[in-house]
Amino acid sequence: MRKLTYFIACSIDGFIGDPEGDASAMVSLVDEELLEFFRTEYPETLPTHGRRPLGMDDLPNKRFDTIIQGRASYDLALKEGITSPYAHLREYVASRTLGESPDPNVEIIADDLVGRVRALKAEDSAYDIYLCGGSKLAGELADEIDELVIKTYPIVQGSGMPMFASGFSITEFALESVRTLGNGIMVRTYSRKR
């Protein structure tokens, strides 16, 4: 069975964006060391249109072959006229309101999200599934998340969009690794305790 990995950037106080979800405050901390981290370990987590200018377009996927994102995350690309932001992956968008997909590479999951994710996890593949925000989607799929890769940026926001928008529930994860970059970004990987 393959894993569902929530690969997310957040502030020290656990917010993935401002109250509307804007995460641009973290962009100023992207430097060559962080880009090298993406290049060598997670190149497929960068959108296709971002990989090209960074010279990463030809890099093979290392961890994921499938992405699931929420409607709000997908809308960021749509506003730029990009209908398939992760063309190098199988793309799924969880949305009850989007209706028909604007792109043949993007499948809309309108109902039974958990069932669909379980079916994807049961597929025979050497690659895992990338959960790419947002907060509501992570909350809905909290029980299905097998791994957390949290890139903590050295900023405090005070308030904003939390990593998980869900009801109170304690779920234990085991720390697998910690990597600290020169600019203060810390990458922590956790595995779900089952």
N, C-alpha and C positions, 0 to 999 in steps of 0.2 A: 504494500500500500504506500502510495506516495504522500508527501507531506503538504499541508497548506501552511505557507510561511507568510506571516505579516511582516513585511520589510518596510520600515517606516522611519521618518525623521521626526524628531520632537525637540522641544526645549527642555532645559533642566527640570522644569516643573511639570513636564508631561503633556504639553500642548503641541498639536501637530499643525497649528495655524492660529490665526486670530479668531475672534468669535464667528466670522463669516468663512473661515477656513483658509484664508490667504496665508501662505507660508513663505512669502517673499523675504521676510526678515532673516531667514536662514541662508538665502542665496549668497549674501556677501561673504560667507565663510567657506564657500566652495573654492578650493585651491588645487594646485597640481597634485598634492599628496592624496587628497580625497578622490580626484579623478583617476589617479593610478589605482586606488582601492577598487573603484568601479571597474576599471579596465581589466584588472587581474582577477577579480573575484565575482563581480556581479554586473557584467556589461549589459546583460539583457534587461536590467531594471531601468535603464535609461530609455526614454522614448526614441523611436526611430528617427524622428526629425532632429533630435538632439545628438544622436550618435554620429551622424554624418559629419557635422562640422568639427567634432572632437576626434575624428579619425578612428572611430570605433565601429563603423558600419559593417566591416568585414569580420568582426570578432564573433566566434561561435558562442552560442548560449552555454553557460557553465552550470547553472543550477535549475533554471526554469524553462518550461516550454509553453506554459499557459499562464494567463493573467486574468484575475477577476478584479474589477474596479467598480466603484459606485457611480451613480449618475452624476453627482457633483464633480467628482474627479474627471469623468469623461467629458463633462460640459466644458472644462478648461480647454481641452483640445478642440472641441466643436466650435468654440468661440473664435478660434484661430483658423477655422476652415479645415481642420485635420479630422478626418472621420475614422482613421485607423492609426491611433497614436503608437501602438506597439505592434506594427505589422510583422515584426520578426517573431511574434508569439501568437498562440491561439488566444483570441481576445473574447472575453465575456464581460458584459456590463449588467450589473444588477439594477433593474429599474422597473417600477410598476407603472410609470407614467410616460416613458419614452416611446412606446409603441413599436413601430417598425424600425429596424436598424438602418442607419444611413449608409452603411458600408457592408459589403458581402463578407468581409473578414471579421466582423463584429457580431457576435450573437447576444441578443438581449435575453436575460433571465428575468421574467416577469413574475413568476410564482414558483413555489417550492424551491427556494434558493438553497436551503440546507440539503434537500434531496439531490439537487443538481451537483452541489459541491461534493457530496459523498460519492456520487457516480464518477466524477472527475478524479477523485482521490483513489478510487478502485481501479482505474485504468492501468494497464501495463505500460509503464514508461520509466526511463532512467532519470527523468527530470521531475522536479516538484512543481507546485503551483504557487504563483506569486500573488498575494493579496495586497493590492495597491490602493489603500484608502477607500473610503474615508472612515470617519469615526462611527457613523451609523452602521455601515456595512460590517466593520470589525465587531461592533456590538452584536449584530445579528448572527455573525459566524463565530462568536467567541468560543463556543464549545467544540468547534471544528478545527481551530487553530492548533497546529502541532509545534510550531516554532515561531519565535519572535526574533527578529534582527532589528535592533533599535539603534539608530544613529542619533545620539544625543548631542545637540549643538549647545555650546557654552553661552546660552542666553536664557534669561528668565522673562517670561511674558506676563505673568501675573494672572491672566485669564485667557480664555480662548477655546478652541475646539480640542476636547480631550482625545487621547488615543482610542478610547472605547466609549461610545455612547450606549450604555446599557444599564440595566438595573444592577443593584448591589449583588455581588457574588464573588466569593473568594476562589480563585483558581491558582494552583501552584505550578510554577515553572522552575527548572533547575538551570543555574548559570553554567553555560558550556565554555564560553570564551569572552575575553575582553581585549579590545585593541584601542589604544589611544593614539590619535594623530597629533602632529605638531601644533595644529591650530586649536587644539582643545576639544575637538570632536571625539566622542567615545563611542565605539561600536560594540554593543553587547549582544551576544547570542544566547538565547534561552530555549530549552526543550521542555515541552509540556510533561509534567509528571502524571502518569496514567496509572 
